[in-house]
Amino acid sequence: MQKLQNNYVKMVISPFMKPPSNEAAVIGYLQGRDWTSPTELGRVLWGKGHHSSSASPVCLRLVKEGKLERNTKGHYRIAQKHQ
């Protein structure tokens, strides 16, 4: 019974502990880079046939969470803590 309870707790908590793989991929790619277009992100991370429509929803979620910034051209970078 105890082991079953521990597994249940891990299943419920772990999705909230680390970002989904698409978000982690975007953050990983943007580390050390300046403003990057969603088209570049889509092509690099998901393949040649993908473009901004693949990356934009992920990036917009990260902007809402405060992890990314978006400029007037619609390009993204890791959020700067001190501006």
DAHU-V939276 format. One record per helix or strand of 2 or more residues. SS is the DSSP state (helix for helix, strand for strand). FROM is the first residue (numbers start at 1). LEN is the number of residues. If there is no record, write none. Layout:
SS/FROM/LEN, SS/FROM/LEN
This chain:
helix/2/16, helix/21/10, helix/38/9, helix/52/13, strand/68/3, strand/76/3
